[in-house]
Amino acid sequence: MNYFMSKEEQQRRKELAEHARVMLTQVLPVEDQDETSLTAPYQGYYMQVSISPLHPLLVISLAKGINHPGSAKKQRLVNQLNLTSVLGSHAINQDVGCYAYRSTHWLDTELDENRFQEILDRCFEEADRGYDMLKSG
């Protein structure tokens, strides 16, 4: 397989990622950031938004504490959620006691605030669906 990218394509992807990052810092209450990710609270979740200019990808992760994360019933429910989830994946981290939802999106065109909000709303709906199913299990 040939993974060669022209300098122009590399630059285009870098600019898409940089534009997305600037826009995100303007619309989100960013609490922390590093070279690849931004973190912010979002409707009761801890949110991390990561941007990869190389691929180019936008990754949204939402996490929230959950009681009894190690139960066998919750593990079965996570498996069921992942079988029916199209947009992302659900997980429970037993070590820190949290539920997490992660969704990856191509960043192949310029990301504007409306498109980001649409993506985020869909992620939130899916995360809430998973969390609601698991919190009682």
Salt bridges, closest charged atoms under 4 A:
GLU9 OE2 - ARG12 NH2 2.92
GLU9 OE2 - ARG13 NE 2.75
GLU18 OE2 - LYS14 NZ 3.92
GLU110 OE2 - HIS19 NE2 3.30
GLU118 OE2 - ARG115 NH1 3.29
GLU118 OE2 - ARG122 NH2 3.24
GLU126 OE2 - HIS90 NE2 3.05
GLU126 OE2 - ARG129 NH2 2.68
ASP132 OD1 - LYS135 NZ 3.54
